[in-house]
Amino acid sequence: MTDVHSPDIRRKNMAAIKGKNTKPELLIRSALHKLGFRYSLQNKRLPGNPDLYFRKHNAVLFVHGCFWHGHGCHLFKWPKTREDFWREKITANVERDARNIEALISSGIRVGVVWECALKGRTASGVDRVADRCAGWLETQDRNLEIHGDEKGIPLRLF
């Protein structure tokens, strides 16, 4: 199947995709801030530049896009064009995520991952519900947290 867009339009669309301050990330940040949690953003001293770092709770939170991080939910489909390129890119993202999470856990930092499908699409739980789950986790000493849509997505990597 060929792309519905010309190469120039596709290039423009792909260039517009942001790596930080995404809509799902902004939703989670706002909701957790309203609940009284304070955090720093994209801490470059930590492996993987986590989206949110909660120093007081010794925890980080990643807000992952299901496509870019290879989540096996309804929001993730392998592209039909340039298949080898996309399989290599997404697989590398998943492997890098696993290395970063392992490095964080090894250094004693707790790691949470919120998947885009928990906030968007037919399996969305709702921002308030996701934020409440994050808040509850932050108040515990549990080592990790993973939140996805109600229909369980199968990540290509696991904690």
C-alpha positions as CSV (number, residue, x, y, z in Angstrom):
1,M,0.0,0.0,0.0
2,T,1.4,3.4,-0.9
3,D,1.3,6.4,1.3
4,V,-1.6,8.7,0.9
5,H,0.7,11.7,1.2
6,S,3.4,12.9,-1.0
7,P,7.0,12.5,0.4
8,D,7.2,16.3,1.1
9,I,3.9,16.3,3.0
10,R,4.8,13.2,5.0
11,R,8.2,14.7,5.9
12,K,6.5,17.9,7.1
13,N,4.0,15.9,9.2
14,M,6.7,13.7,10.7
15,A,8.9,16.8,11.5
16,A,6.0,18.3,13.4
17,I,5.9,15.5,15.9
18,K,7.4,16.6,19.2
19,G,9.5,14.5,21.6
20,K,8.5,16.5,24.7
21,N,5.6,18.6,25.9
22,T,3.2,16.3,24.1
23,K,-0.5,16.5,24.8
24,P,-0.6,13.3,26.9
25,E,2.4,14.6,28.9
26,L,0.8,18.0,29.5
27,L,-2.4,16.4,30.7
28,I,-0.6,14.2,33.2
29,R,1.6,17.1,34.4
30,S,-1.4,19.4,34.9
31,A,-3.4,16.7,36.8
32,L,-0.5,15.7,39.1
33,H,0.3,19.4,39.8
34,K,-3.3,20.0,40.8
35,L,-3.0,17.1,43.2
36,G,-0.1,18.8,44.8
37,F,2.9,16.9,43.3
38,R,6.0,18.8,42.3
39,Y,8.5,17.6,39.8
40,S,11.2,18.6,37.4
41,L,11.0,18.0,33.6
42,Q,13.2,16.0,31.3
43,N,16.1,15.6,33.8
44,K,19.1,15.1,31.5
45,R,21.2,13.7,34.4
46,L,19.0,10.6,34.5
47,P,19.0,7.8,31.9
48,G,16.3,8.3,29.3
49,N,15.6,11.9,30.2
50,P,12.3,11.0,32.1
51,D,9.4,13.2,31.4
52,L,8.8,13.8,35.1
53,Y,11.2,13.4,38.0
54,F,9.8,13.4,41.5
55,R,12.9,13.9,43.7
56,K,10.9,13.8,47.0
57,H,9.5,10.4,46.0
58,N,12.7,9.1,44.3
59,A,10.6,8.3,41.2
60,V,10.3,9.1,37.5
61,L,7.4,9.0,35.2
62,F,7.6,8.4,31.4
63,V,4.6,9.3,29.3
64,H,5.0,7.0,26.2
65,G,3.4,7.3,22.9
66,C,2.1,3.9,21.9
67,F,3.4,4.1,18.3
68,W,6.9,5.4,19.0
69,H,7.5,3.0,21.9
70,G,6.0,-0.1,20.4
71,H,3.0,-0.7,22.6
72,G,0.9,-3.6,21.4
73,C,-2.5,-1.8,21.8
74,H,-5.0,-0.5,19.2
75,L,-3.0,2.7,18.7
76,F,0.0,0.8,17.5
77,K,0.2,-0.6,13.9
78,W,3.3,-1.4,12.0
79,P,3.6,1.0,9.1
80,K,3.1,-0.5,5.6
81,T,5.6,1.7,3.9
82,R,9.4,1.5,4.6
83,E,8.7,-1.5,6.8
84,D,12.4,-2.3,7.5
85,F,13.2,1.3,8.5
86,W,10.2,1.4,11.0
87,R,10.9,-2.0,12.5
88,E,14.5,-1.1,13.1
89,K,13.6,2.4,14.5
90,I,10.8,1.2,16.8
91,T,12.7,-1.9,18.0
92,A,15.7,0.4,18.8
93,N,13.4,2.7,20.8
94,V,12.0,-0.3,22.8
95,E,15.5,-1.6,23.5
96,R,16.7,1.8,24.6
97,D,13.7,2.2,26.8
98,A,14.5,-1.2,28.5
99,R,18.1,-0.2,29.0
100,N,17.1,3.2,30.5
101,I,14.5,1.6,32.8
102,E,17.0,-1.0,34.0
103,A,19.6,1.7,34.7
104,L,17.1,3.8,36.7
105,I,16.0,0.8,38.7
106,S,19.6,-0.3,39.3
107,S,20.3,3.2,40.7
108,G,17.4,2.9,43.1
109,I,15.0,5.1,41.3
110,R,11.4,4.0,41.0
111,V,10.0,4.0,37.4
112,G,6.4,4.6,36.1
113,V,5.2,4.4,32.6
114,V,1.9,5.9,31.4
115,W,1.0,4.7,27.9
116,E,-0.9,7.0,25.5
117,C,-3.8,4.5,25.2
118,A,-4.6,5.2,28.9
119,L,-5.4,8.8,27.9
120,K,-6.6,8.5,24.3
121,G,-8.7,6.2,22.1
122,R,-11.3,3.6,22.8
123,T,-9.5,2.2,25.8
124,A,-8.8,5.5,27.6
125,S,-9.3,5.5,31.4
126,G,-9.5,9.2,31.7
127,V,-6.9,11.7,32.9
128,D,-8.2,12.0,36.4
129,R,-8.2,8.2,36.9
130,V,-4.7,7.9,35.5
131,A,-3.5,10.8,37.6
132,D,-5.0,9.2,40.7
133,R,-3.2,5.9,40.0
134,C,0.1,7.8,39.6
135,A,-0.5,9.7,42.8
136,G,-1.3,6.5,44.7
137,W,1.9,4.9,43.3
138,L,4.0,7.9,44.2
139,E,2.9,7.7,47.8
140,T,3.9,4.0,48.1
141,Q,7.3,2.4,47.8
142,D,6.4,0.2,44.9
143,R,9.3,-0.1,42.5
144,N,7.4,0.3,39.2
145,L,4.1,1.3,37.7
146,E,2.6,0.7,34.2
147,I,-0.7,2.2,33.1
148,H,-2.3,1.5,29.8
149,G,-5.8,1.5,28.4
150,D,-8.5,-0.7,29.7
151,E,-7.8,-3.2,26.9
152,K,-4.4,-4.5,27.9
153,G,-1.7,-3.5,25.4
154,I,1.3,-5.8,25.1
155,P,4.5,-3.8,25.2
156,L,7.4,-5.2,23.2
157,R,9.4,-5.0,26.3
158,L,8.5,-5.6,29.9
159,F,9.9,-4.3,33.2
